[in-house]
Amino acid sequence: MRRSFAFKITLLTLAWLLLAIACQQVPASAFWPVVFGALTTPVALGLTALLALYWLRRNWRVAVLPAVALFLTWPHVQRGLALHPAHLGTAVQERTQELANGNTLRSSFFVPTSKASVSLLSANVRIFNVYAQLRDPDNVSSRGFIRWLAESPADVLCLQEYYNEPRGSRHDKDLFRSADQLGRGSDRSAFVSVTLTNTAGAEFGLAIFSRFPIVRRGTIAFGRLSQNHAMWADLARPADRTGRARPDTIRVYNLHLQSMSMDETDIAKATESRAGLRQKAPNLLRRFRKGAVARAAQIDTVLAHLARSPYPVLLAGDLNDLPYSYAYDQLADRLQNAWATTGTGIGATYNGKLPALRIDQQFAGPKWQVLGCRVHREVEWSDHFPLEGLYQLTVNSEQ
């Protein structure tokens, strides 16, 4: 009787797993409750693994079912919990060296082993904490963040929630002239996609800074141009940086998808008591639905543009979505996720009260080899940790 019940549970779990994965492929605009089904994927995967262990001790023939299911869905395991022991060993060695150097903020960047590789650093910089409620004494976090980015050896910076004061400010002594510091001051070309300019002339939007010349550029609006949009830039790499004795061009996308706009305090209250659930749940659910529907349409727009790219593609940004979502799934069907390919662990990028959320991503087209990916958890000046990836075009790739 016990084995019969366990076998039924096994079959139901496998059906649940297949359904959860299928939910990731349905846009919220078609049937928005599928989002909840997709989010149960890690639970279904975990239960499948436990059932495989259970049956290995009792009936190896039955254990084949959950074991094969895990094998076939391994890419989905890697989405949420990347397992690459070889890269973990390298990361431990690098971390040990960082601690020995005594300055982790300066020493924790990738050190390319080849001039042909491309390092890309992406970060939601939270407008460099310019608002009064985000500022700290003497603007320590703002100064530190801008300086850290300026000193980064990364070839390309992709920044979301970007802020710049083109003319500077007498009060802040030009602190927020970030385009100058991250652009010319760091030997990078600059492309700032401005979505809002306030009365003082300060700019809000997205930005790409590149050590390679920017030869073409553009923006991708999701309806009305707002903070949530995408931008792209074609970067000309000189022959001495390609490893192929001739110049080439690559395309980089930087995007910021629709936020949930769900306050952490409201989420906490909704989970603390029935009264809090009744009070907060309706508004949280509306915001959840609106965000999921918007992101599905936004990622379809970006991918339609990306499909026409004549050059190898790198993509980075704040997806505001988890690895088990329609937006992530559509990207993963076409591109390689840097963390899932080379990382180890969850790779959480959200610096807030909700733990283990990886909502910032980097993806590479099929012509790229992903050499490494790391989350800069030592940089705590925003509600997102910066993400850095290292890439190299494969030998046989053509423009």
Secondary structure, 3 states (H helix, E strand, C coil): CHHHHHHHHHHHHHHHHHHHHHHCCCCCCCCCCHHHHHHCHHHHHHHHHHHHHHHHCCCHHHHHHHHHHHHHCHHHHHHHCECCHHHHHHHHHHHHHHHHHCCHHHHCCCCCCCCCCEEEEEEECHHHHCCCCCCCHHHHHHHHHHHHHHHCCCCEEEEEEEEECCCCCCCCCCCCCHHHHHCHHHCCEEEEEEEEECCCCCEEEEEEEECCCEEEEEEECCCCCCCCCEEEEEEEECHHHCCCCCCEEEEEEEEECCCCCCCHHHHHHHHHCHHHHHHHHHHHHHHHHHHHHHHHHHHHHHHHHHCCCCCCEEEEEECCCCCCCHHHHHHHHHCEEHHHHHCCECCCCECCCCCCCCCEEEEECCCEEEEEEEECCCCCCCCECCEEEEEEECCCCCC
